[in-house]
Amino acid sequence: GSDTGAPAAAVSDLEHILGAAISVPFLDLHKFTGNIAAYRKAVGYYQTTLRERPDVRDILTTWLFLAPLGEVYQSAAGICDEWGLGKRASRGFQAESIDDSWPQLLRLLLSNRGWWRKELPAGHLLAELIHDSNATSFLGFNEHNGTVWFNRERFEDLVWWFYAIALIDQCAESLDEGEAGCTKLLDLYAIVTELRAAEAASGYEVSKLLEAAGVQDRSSEDQADGPVEGKK
């Protein structure tokens, strides 16, 4: 059911994140006296995927319009499931093909909006995700010969998506902060760098992924759903 939050809060949120999403492609034009190369790399990481993948644009558009429901309802993901809003939105998708896991991904993005506010290190973020059944299912956790594996493509997608929604939210809040806003973007991209480095060192094994991120894994075995083809 609806919380006491006024619908106006959702409308305001929608206005802010749509404005931020429109502004993100121009972030590299901002004057910045810090590490300009790192700054452009951080912006480019977002822009390149968005430019090259129509399926990403479809899902991002869906998230932009559905995420503000969290201002009115206790759970944006829950109300979207209840009303079938994701399926309804998919009728407007422009991509010729899209991974059939997109509803699961959308739920993850709606449920984890604002994850960056916790200011968790990359390893702690991973530790939280392995206890989220939606995340482990999306990441393709599967056990084979006593080892729990994850799907590389799904992991890289999820890292990008967590970065993208955080970037938009941060941009909505700090677009007028100048240097301070730029620094926040670099802090966010640093988490991406750590997660990608952990993946590169993992061999697609969950335990090695967590170890590389500085997390002791004791529970990934419990998260596996059974053998899945194409773990890599």
N, C-alpha and C positions, 0 to 999 in steps of 0.2 A: 504494500500500500504506500501511498504518498506520505512523505515526512512533512514536517511543518515548514520546510524551506519553500519559499515562494517560487512559482514558475519563472518569475522575473530573474531569479538567480541563474536558472538554466539558460535563459535567453542571453543574459550578460556573458556567461561562460562561453556560449557558442560564438558570440560576437568576437570575444577576445581570442579564442583559439583559431577561428577562421582568419582573423586578421594576422595572427602570428604565422599561420601556415603560408599565407600569401607573402609575408615578409621574409621568411627563411631563405628563399633563393637569392635574396639580395644582401644577406648577412656578410658575404665576403667583400662587399663594397664599403662596409663600415670602416672608419678610421680606427686603427688599433696599433698601439706602440709596443705591444708585447711580441711574442713569437708569431710573426705573421705567417710563416710557413706552416706551423702547427695549426694555426687558426684556419687557414684555407683548407688544410687537409681534413679538419673536423667538419667543416661545412660541406666540402666535396663528398665526404663519405655519405652524407645524407642525400645530397642532390643527385649523385650518380645513379644510385639505386632507384630513386623516384623517377628519374628521367628515362631509364632504360626498361622499367618493368610496369606495363599497364595494370597488371594484377595488383601490384603494390598501391598504385594510385586508387584503384577501386576500393581496396580495403581501408586505406587511409581516409578516403572520403566518408566511408561508412562510420569509421571510428569518430571522426570529427563531429558528425551529426548526432551520434548516439551517446558519446561520452558525457555531454552535459546533463543527461538524465540523472546522473549521480548527484546532481544538486537538488533534485526533487525527491528521488526515491533512494531508499537505503542502499540498493545495489543496482547499478546501471546494467551489469551483466544479467542479473536476475530478472529485471523487468523486460529486458530484450528477449530473454528466453521465453518468458511468460507470454509475451505478445507476438513472438516470432518475427521480431523486427529485422534481425539479420537476414533471414530468408527473404523477407519482403524487399530489403535493400538490394539484394543480389540480382533482382530483376533488372536493375539499371547498370549492372557491370558491363564495362566496355571491352575487357580483355577477352581474347579468343579462347583462352584456357586459363584455369585457375586451380591450384592444388585443393583437393577436396577437404583438406584440414583447415581451411580458412575459418569456418565457424568456431572451431576450437581456439584458433589464434585470436579471433576477435574477442572471445570471452576472456582470454588471458590478458589482452590489452585493456579491456574495460575493467577487469578486476584489479589490475596492477597499476592503474593510473596513479601517478604521484609517488611511485616507488623511490624516486630520486630524493624525495624530501627526507627520507630516513638517513641519508648520507652514509649508506652502508658501503664498506669496501667491496670490491668485486667478488671476493670469496664468500662474504656473508650473503650477498645477493644470490649466488649459486646455491648456497646452503638452504636458503628459503625456497628456492625453486624446486629442489629435489624432494621437498615435502608437499609439493602441490601436484596432485594427481593429473590435473589438466596440463601442467607443464611437462611432466615426465612422459605423458602420453604423446603430446605434440612433439617432443624431442626424440621420440622413438626408442625410449629405454627398452632394451631387450637383453636377455641373458643367454649366453652361448658358452658352453664348456666352463661354466663357473665364473665367467666375466660378464659384467654388465656394460653394454655398449650404448652409444647414442648416435643419432643421425647428424652427420656434419652439416648438411645443407639446412636442416631445420634449426640447428643451433645458430648458425650464422644468420639465418633469417630472424630468429628471436632476438639476438643481440642488436641487430639493426633496428628492429621494431621498438624495443625498449628505449633505444637511443632516440628514435624519431619522435615518439610521443613525449618523452621528457624534454627534448629540444623544443618542441612546439609549446609545451606548457611553460618552460623557462623563458622562451622568447616572448610569450604573452605577458609575463610578469616583469621582465627586465629589459625589454627592448629599448627603453628610454634611459637605461642606466649607463650607457656608453661602455667605458673600459670594464667596469664591474660586470656588466652583462656578458662581455666577451670572455672574461676570465671564468665565469660560471660555465660557459660552453666548453672551454678547454678542460675544466675539471670533469665534466660529464664525458667528454671524449676519452679522458684518461682511463675511465672505467671500461670503455669499449676496448681500448688497447690491451688492458689487463686480461679481459675475457678472451680476446682473440689469441693472445699469447698462450694462455692456458690451454685453449683448444689445440693450438699448434704443437704443444708438448704432450698432448694426451694420447695420441694414437686412437682417438675416438673411444677410449675407455673412460667410463664415468669416474672411477676411483682416481685415475691419473689426472683427469680434468680438475677434480677437486683438490688433489694434492698440489698441482701446479698453481692453483689459485690460493693455496695456503689453508685449505680446509681438510680436516680429518674426516674421511667418509666411513660411516658405520651403518648407513641405512640404505644405500643405493640398491642393494640386492632386493630389498623389499619393494622397490619401486618398479621393478621390471614387470612387463606384461606378458613376457614369453617371447620366443624367437620371432624376429621380424626380418623379412628379406631386405637386403640392401642397406645394412647398417652404416655403410660408409658411402 
